[in-house]
Amino acid sequence: MSYLLGVDIGTSGTKTVLYDELGNTVASSLEEYPLYQPYIGWAEQEPEDWWRATCLSIKHVISKRGIDASSIKGIGLSGQMHGAVLLDKDGKVLRKAIIWCDQRSFAECEQITSIIGKERLVEITANPALTGFTASKVMWVKNNEPEIFEKIYKILLPKDYIRYKLTGEFATEVSDASGMQFMDIPGRKWSDEVISKLGLDKSMLGELYESQEVSGKVNKYAASLTGLKEGTPVVGGAGDQAAGAVGNGIVRPGVVSSTIGTSGVVFAFSEKVTIDPKGRVHTFCHAVPNTWHIMGVTQGAGLSLKWFRDNFCIEEKRTAELMKIDPYIIMDKEAEKVAPGCNGLIYLPYLMGERTPHLDPNAKGVFFGLTAKHEKQDILRSIMEGVVYSLRDCLEIIEEMGVNVSEVRASGGGGKSELWRKMQADIFGTDITTVKSSEGPALGVALLAGVGTGVYNNINEACEAVIKENTRQASDPELYVKYTKFYDIYKRLYNSLKKEFADLSAMLQSL
């Protein structure tokens, strides 16, 4: 029996999953690590934490089944996008990685826009300058930590740091690199113009591959730490959203994914470069060769629920520990007791600013309509509904761009929640499906590894062979009408508070 390995370097932990050639999960392992937030709006992680988690999780999945490591035909890497991992000439990490949800680089976004030109930047990179992207983070280091910037030899994304540790190669691939804002997105190559005008050198970036191409092989040192066989091929892989899309079969027109992880993403396949002129959604290269995708992102999706769990659900966590179940299962049961609409309580999930549709790092989380009648379970459900309202924002813009949506597939941690799937069906007004594998990114890059090593002929063939529908949640037309009334208020709240968000951020920075 031959196997494929998918490694997903997430924000809260690294998950490694071992699959057989039919896409069945053989073994999986998750290793968690911390997020550092030294100031409001900052978010950093230690790359060595990712590497330790990767080594441990790979060792665990190999030992769980006692397989011969030589039967693993290929490895695919997925990871949180946009992070800036800065290495010196000796391959040592220069500072904690500034990750995707960090909001400190607002001034650098204005700087990048001024240097390149607003229209030219979108023409080349398909997106406006955003605090979430890697380029603004690197420019922040250049402006604020010049002593570190001068030592930069390589700029890597999170998963590509793991690739370097596994193989010794400095490389990336088109889907993840699209979110750095250093790429010519229509041309699927690095942009010499953007890189040079920002005062960088193309040598700082890794070699650029298509997602299914072999980018290196496991070296002797990594093999000794992980239990892998030296020489095992490692393919380009994909950023977590493109990887999850492959793992959900979003490789053809009409099928859209709605993913609730730490962030929330609505992801649509596109056979051509389609750009939102207002910059509210992202256009990136897809992991499928010569195709692209459109992606709407809400920063604080699962993050909002995790924040509530960690700060206000101590009893649920203790009960879950005694029952040996996930505390989110108990939280779902509590939220189910509340009627849709939460008795007028509406939540804005802007704990880390917001991308789609507002592009506003100053946005803050809000509970609107709170009364003495509301209880803890109302607040819990309002968080879940508010996240789905934010995803509806994304979906409506994608449809506005002329993208056909015939099916929405739920994935991520939120896709495992029957209640959250029902909310999506009723708030979107469309049926929600899931596929049999719940590990979208890990499965997606495992399939890419299968293509790169000849197990499958192409990505579409791999998806047809492996990905099957598991559940279908029908939409309730009456609830859609009800939710839409609350959603209309939800949409107006941001504009009502926009100035106050900016004023509050300015005040906090001056303290």
N, C-alpha and C positions, 0 to 999 in steps of 0.2 A: 504494500500500500504506500502511495506517495502522499505527501502533505504539503500544505502551504501555510505560511505564517504571516499574520497581520499584526502590526504593532501600532497602536494609536496613542500618541503622546498628547493627552488632554490637559485641561487647566487644573482639574482636581486630582488627576492621577493618570498613570499609564496603564492601558489595558492591552494585553497580548492574548491573541486567540489563535489556536491551532485548528486548521480545517483539513478535511480530506478533499479529494478532487471533486466530490459532488457538492461541496459547500457545507457539509455537515460539521458542526462544532465538535471537536474532539476534546479540547481542554481550553480553559481560559484562566487568566489571572489578572488581578488588579492591584496595583501598588499606588498608594496616595502620597501626596506631598503638599507642603504649605504654599499659600499665596501671601506675599508681603505687600502691605499698603502703608508705607511710612507717612504719607500725606493723603488728604482727600483727593481723589482722582488719579492717584498713582497706583500702579499694579506691576509687581516684579516677581520673578521666580529665579531659583538657582538652577542653571543647566545641569549641574552635577546631580541634583535631585532626580531629574529626568533620566539621567544615565543609570543611576543606581536602581531606579524603578524598572527600567528596561531590562537590565541584567537579571534582576530578581524574578520578574514576571516571565521572561523567556525560560530561565532555569526551571521555574515551577511548572510551566505547561509541558516541557519535555519530560520532567520527572514524574508528573502525574500519570502519564500513560506509559512511561518507560520505553518510549520509542527510540529507535536508532536515529540519531541526528542526521545521518546521511540520507534519510528518506524525506527530509524537508527539501523540496526542490527549489523554493524561492521565498524571499522575504519582501513584504511590502511595508512601507512606512507611511503613516498618516500622522497629522499633528495639528495642534492649534495654530492658526494662521497669524501672520503679521508681526510676530515677536522679533526682537532684535538681539541676536546673540553675537557678541563682539569678541573676536579672538586676536591675540598677538601673534607674532611670527613663530612663536614656539607652540602654537595651538592652545594656549592657556586662555581661559575666560577672563576678560578684563573687568567686568562688573556684572551684577545681576542682570538677567535679561529683562528688558522692558517688554511686557506682553500686550496682547491685542486690545484689552479693555482699558489700558492706560490712557488718560486724557490730558496729560501735561503739555502736549506739543501744539497747542492752538496757534501760538505765535509763529511756530515753524511752518504750519500749514499756509499761513498768510505769506510767509517768506518764499516758500516753494512756488506758490501761485504767482507771486510777483516776478520771480526769476524766470520761470518757464512761460508764463502767460496763461490766463485762465482757459481760453479756448484751446490753445496748443496742448496744454497738459491733458485735457480730456481727449483730444484728438489722438494723442500718443498712448496714454495709459488707460483710456476709456472711463476715467473716474476723476472727480475733483480731489484736491489734497484733503486728507482726513487724518485726524489724530490717531485713528486706529491703525493706519498703515505704517509700514516699516520706515519709509523714507523720512517721515516727520520725526520719528524717534531718533534716527541717526543724526538728523540735523539738530535735534535738541542736545544730543551729546556733543556735537561739534560746537554749539553755541555756549553750553553751560559746563562742560567737562572737557576742555581742550586738551588737557594732559592725557586723558584717556583716548580721545579721538586720534591724537598723533600716533598712538601705538597700534591702531586698528590695522590688522593684516587681512582679516576675512570678516564678512557680515553674513551670518547664517540665520535661517529660520529654525524654530525648535526641532522639527523632525530631521532637518539637515545637519544639525549638530549631532544627533544620534547616528545619522549616516556616517559622519566623519569618525565618530568613535568606533563604529562597527567596521568600517572599511578603510579609513585613512583618506578617503576622497572628499574634496570640497565640491559638492554638487547639489543641485536642486532640480525641480521640474516645473513645467509651465503653470500648473493650476495653483500651486502654493506661491510661486514667484510672482504671479499676477497681482497678489495683494501686497507686494513690497512697494509698488509704484516706481519701480525702476525698469519696467518692461514696456516694449512696444507690443501692445495686446493684439492688434490686428495681424502683426507680423510674427508673433509668437517668438520673440527674441529680445535680448537686452536692448535698451534704448541708449545708444551712445550720447545722444543729445541731452537727455534728462540727467544721466549720470555725470557727464562732464560739467554741465552747467551748475550742478549742485556741489561741485568741488570734490567729487569722488573719482575713483578709478575703477574701471570695469574689472580689474584684477582682484578687487576686494570681494567680488561676487563669485559664486560657484559656477561650474559648468552647467549649462541648461539642457535638460533632457525632456523628451515626452514622457508621460507618466508611466507607461508600460516598459520603457527601455531599461536595460540593466545598467546601473550606474556605478557598480563596484562589487567587490566580493568580501565576505567576512574575513578579517585578518586573524593572525594567530593569537594576538593578545585578547581580542574580543571573544574569540572562540573559547579561550581558557576561562573567561568570566561568565559566559552565558551557557556553555554546553553545546553551542552550535558547532557544526563542522566547518573548519577553515575552508574557504573557497566557495561557500554557499552564496549564490547570486542575490544581490539586493537591487530591486528595481527603483525607478524614480519615486513611485508612490503618488501621493496627492495630499493637498491641504484637506483638513478634516471635512469640509463641506462637499468638495468634489468627491472625496473618498466615500463619504456617506451616501452621496447621490448614486455612485456606481453600485454600492451595496444595497441600494433600494431600487435599482433598475431605472434610474432617471437618465437614460441614455438614448432617448428618442423623444420626438415632439409630443406635447399633450400631457405628459406625466410630470407632475410637480411634487416636490417633497416639502413637508412642513416639519422642521426639526426643532425640538425643544431640548437643548442641552444647557450648558451654562449660559450661552447666548441662544437666541432663537433665529432660525433662518428659513426663509421660503426660497426654494431653489428651482429654477426652470431651465430646461435644455434649450439651446439655440444652435441652429446650423449656420448662423452668420453673426457678425458683430452687431449687436443692437444696443444702443446707448441711450439712457434716459438723459435728456438735455438738462434736467434740473439736478442731476447727480444724486437722486434719492436712493437709488439702488446701484449695486455694483455690477459691472460686466467684466468677467474674467475668462481665461482659457479653461475649457473643461478638460478632464482627464481623458476623454475620448479624443483621439487625434483629429485635428482640423475642425473642431467644434468649440463652442463657447457656452457660457451659462450666465444667466441673470440671477442676482441674489439680493434679496432684501434681508436686512439684519437688524434685530433688536438686541441691544447689549445685555439687558438684565432679565432674561427669561427664566430658565431654571435657577439662575443666580438669585432671583427674587424669592423663590420658594425655599431655597437653601438658607438664605439670610433669615427668613421667618422661622424655619425649622431650628436653626442653631441658636436663635435668640429668644424664641417664645414657645418652643415645643419641647421643653425639657421632659415633661411627663410622657409625651408620646415616644421620645427617644428611649426613655427608661423602660417603658412598657414593651416597646419593640425588641429591646435587648433581651428581656425576659422571655418573650414569645419567639425569639429568634427569627424575626421578620424585619422587613424594611420599614422604617418609621413613616415613609411616604404612603404606605398602605393604610396605616391608621389615619393619617392626615386626609387621605382621599375619603375615607368613611365619614369623617367629620364634615368635610366640605359638601358631601352628598346630601346632608341634612338641610342645607340651605337652598332656598328656591333660586332659580336662575335670575340674575340681576341683583342678588344680594341685598334686597330691600333698599336699593338706591345707592349702595356703596360702590364707588368706581376707583380703581387703582391705576396709576400711571407707573409703569415699570422702569423708570429712568434712574436706577440706582447708580449707574456708571455713565451718565450722559445718554445720548441716543444717536443712532445712525439713521436708519430708515424710519420715517421720512424726513426727520428734522435736521440731521447733521449738526447736532448741538451738544457740545461737551459740557455745557452749563446746566442742562436739564437735570432735574432731581425727581426722586420718587415722591408720589403724592397719593394720599387717601382722600378722596373727595366724597362728601355726603355722609360723613360719619356722624352718628347720633347715639344717644344713650341706649337706644334699642339694640344696637349692634353688639354682637358677641364675638369671641375669638374665632369661631367657625365662620362667621360672616367675613371677617378680615381675610381668613385663609382662602375662602372661595373667591373673594374679590381679586386676590393676587393671581389666581389661576385664570380668571376671566380677563383681567387686564393684560396678561401676557398674550392671550389669544387675540384680543383687540389689536395689539401691536403687530401680530402676525397678519391679521386682516389688512392692516395698513400696507404691509409688504405685498400681499397677494393682489390687492386692488391696483397698485402701481404697475405690477407685472402684466396684469390683464389690460391696463390702459395702454401699455406699449405694444399691444397687438399679439401677445403670446396666448395661444390657445391652451386652456386648462380643462382637460377632460377627466383627470383623476388626480386626487391629492393623497399622497402616502405619508403617514405620520411615522416619525422615527425619533431617535434620541431617548433620553430618560422619560420625557413627556409622552412619547409614543407607547410606553409600557402601561401608562395610566388609562384605564377605560374611561374614567371621568374626563380627563383632559382630551381624549379623542372625541368624546361626545360633545364637549364644548366646541371643539374645532369644527365638527360637522355642523352644529347648529349656528355657530357664529359666522362661518364661511358660507353656509347655505349649500354645501356640497357633501357627498359621501366621503368618508375618510377610510382608507384601507391601510393595512400593515402587511409586511411580508414576513416570512417565517423566521428569518434571522433578525435578531434585535441588535446586533452589533454592526451597524451599517458601515462606519469608517474602517474597522478592522477587516470586515469581509470585503469591502471594496478594494482595499490595497492588496489583500490576499489574491483576489481575482486578477488584479493588474500583474501581480507576481506570476500568476499562472499563465497569463498571456506572454509575458516577457521571457518565460522559460519554456514555452512551447506546449504547456498543458492544454491551453485553448488557442484557437486560431486568432480570435479577436475579442474585444470587450463585449460586443453585443452577443456573440455566441456564448461567452461565459455567463452573462446575465440570464440568457434564455435557459441555460442548463441548470442554473442554481436557484434563481430567485422566483419564489412562488407566493401567491397571495395567502395570507393567514387569516385576517379578520376584515370585516367590512362594517362600518358604523354608518347607518343611514341618517340623513339630516331630517330634523323635524321642522316643517315649514312654519308652524305657529311660533316655535321658539326662535326661529330666524328673524321673524318680524319683531318679536319682543326684544331680542338682543340688539337688533339694529337701532332701536330707539335709544338704548343706553350707549351704543357705539357712537352714535351721532354726537352725544354729549361728550364722550371720551375724546373725540377728535377736536372739539372746540376748546377743551381745557388747556391744551398745550399753548395755543395762541393767546389765551387769556393770561397765562402765567409766564410767557416767554421773557418779558422784560424783568419780572421779579427773579426769574432764574439767573439772568445775567447780573442783576444788581447784587444778589446774594453771593454769587461766585466772586465778584469784584470785592465785596466787603470781606469775605473770608481770606482772600489773598492779601488784603491789606493789614490783617490782624497780626 
